[in-house]
Amino acid sequence: MQAPQPPASEAVVYYNSACPVCDAGVRGQRERMQGCDIEWRDVHAEPELAAQLGIDIERLRERLHVRDASGRMLSGDRAFAALWAATPGQRWMARLVRPMHWLTGPLYKLVARLLYRWNRRRGHW
């Protein structure tokens, strides 16, 4: 007989705690989302998640990823928009960012790439 499985979270967030900027942002977001059905997974502490997700570990370290309740994997600005849409007081940001993906997508990728390179130079991973 199998043990009962815990109910699936509404969403799973994959973040990199080795990046001080990312870690601070996630800590703040977690505080704002207390009571929300979100599972937080640290890819620095659990690098095996990359293989489980079929995502290159360096890409997983570089960008925020969210698996939403429907199972879709979102990254970058779309991952942030999904979190903001579920956060009281931040839903307006999701409504603002989603239609502007043409701008926020490339901007997020640029900032993420710069942060990634800075973290690599600092030896964070």
C-alpha positions in Angstrom: 0.0 0.0 0.0 1.4 3.4 -1.0 1.6 6.3 1.5 -0.8 9.1 0.7 0.8 11.8 -1.4 0.6 15.4 -0.2 -1.6 17.6 -2.3 0.3 19.3 -5.1 1.1 22.9 -4.6 -0.6 25.5 -6.7 2.8 26.5 -8.1 6.5 25.6 -7.7 9.1 28.4 -7.8 12.7 27.4 -8.7 15.2 30.0 -7.6 19.0 30.3 -7.0 19.9 31.3 -3.4 23.6 31.5 -4.4 22.8 34.8 -6.1 22.5 37.4 -3.3 20.2 39.7 -5.4 18.0 36.8 -6.3 17.9 35.4 -2.8 16.9 38.7 -1.3 14.2 39.1 -3.9 12.8 35.6 -3.2 12.9 36.1 0.5 10.9 39.3 0.2 8.4 37.6 -2.2 8.0 34.7 0.1 7.1 37.0 2.9 4.5 38.8 0.8 3.1 35.4 -0.3 2.7 33.8 3.1 -0.5 31.8 3.1 -0.3 31.2 -0.7 0.0 27.6 -1.9 3.5 27.9 -3.3 6.4 25.5 -3.1 9.9 27.1 -3.1 12.8 25.1 -4.4 16.4 26.3 -4.3 18.3 25.1 -7.3 21.6 25.9 -5.5 20.8 23.5 -2.7 19.2 21.0 -5.1 21.1 21.0 -8.3 19.6 17.7 -9.3 16.4 19.6 -10.0 17.9 20.6 -13.4 18.0 17.0 -14.6 14.5 16.3 -13.2 13.1 19.3 -15.0 15.1 18.7 -18.2 16.6 22.3 -17.9 20.3 23.1 -18.2 21.6 23.8 -14.7 23.2 27.1 -15.8 19.9 28.3 -17.3 18.1 27.3 -14.2 20.7 29.2 -12.1 20.4 32.3 -14.4 16.6 32.7 -14.4 13.7 32.4 -12.1 11.4 29.6 -13.1 7.8 28.9 -12.0 5.7 25.8 -12.7 2.1 27.0 -12.5 -0.9 25.1 -11.3 -1.6 23.8 -14.8 1.9 22.4 -15.1 3.3 25.1 -17.5 6.9 26.1 -16.9 7.4 29.8 -17.0 10.7 31.7 -16.8 12.0 35.2 -16.5 9.4 38.0 -16.7 6.6 35.5 -17.2 7.6 33.7 -14.0 7.5 37.0 -12.1 4.2 37.9 -13.6 2.8 34.6 -12.4 4.0 35.2 -8.9 2.7 38.8 -8.9 -0.7 37.6 -10.1 -1.0 35.4 -7.0 0.3 38.1 -4.6 -2.1 40.5 -2.8 -1.0 44.0 -3.5 1.1 43.1 -6.6 -1.5 41.9 -9.0 -1.4 45.2 -10.8 2.3 44.5 -11.7 1.3 41.2 -13.4 -1.4 43.1 -15.4 1.2 45.7 -16.4 4.0 43.2 -17.4 2.1 40.6 -19.3 1.1 42.7 -22.3 4.5 44.3 -22.3 6.4 41.0 -22.7 8.0 42.4 -25.9 9.9 44.8 -23.7 10.1 43.1 -20.3 11.2 39.7 -21.7 14.4 41.1 -23.3 15.0 43.4 -20.4 14.8 40.5 -17.9 17.1 38.4 -20.0 19.7 41.2 -20.1 19.6 41.8 -16.3 19.6 38.0 -15.6 22.6 37.5 -17.9 24.5 40.4 -16.2 23.7 39.1 -12.7 24.7 35.6 -13.8 28.1 36.8 -15.0 28.6 38.9 -11.9 27.8 35.8 -9.7 30.2 33.6 -11.7 33.0 36.2 -11.3 32.4 36.4 -7.6 32.5 32.6 -7.4 29.0 32.1 -6.0 28.8 28.8 -7.9 
